[in-house]
Amino acid sequence: MKYKWMEHLAQAWDAFIEEAFSFVPEETKKHVKNARKEMLLALKSIIEKRIEELEKPKKEIKKVKVEKAEA
């Protein structure tokens, strides 16, 4: 890693998660891991959709003059 503190922070985070989940059954850990993956896939699909929308040609907008109707 470019910054040493980032490496230490990542290691601290991993240690925290490992300790926090030390009492959790393996099956639960598997579900949490799968849920994290699904969340990332959901975010990925949102980002991909937004990129598609940005790449579409813009619609031409025409100004239309509206005259006031006399009563």
C-alpha positions, 0 to 999 in steps of 0.5 A: 500500500502507498500509505502505511497508516492505511495498511495498519487501519486495514489490519486493525479493521480485520482484527476487529471484525474477526474478534466481533464475529468470534462468537458467531456460528460459521453458517451465520458468517457465510450468510453475512459474507454472501449478503455483503457480496449481494450488496456490492453487486446491487451497487455495481448494477446501480453504477452500471445503469447510471453509466449507461444513462450518461453514455446515451445521446442527449435528447434535443430540447426545443423551446416553444413560445407560448402566447397568452390567451386573451380572455 
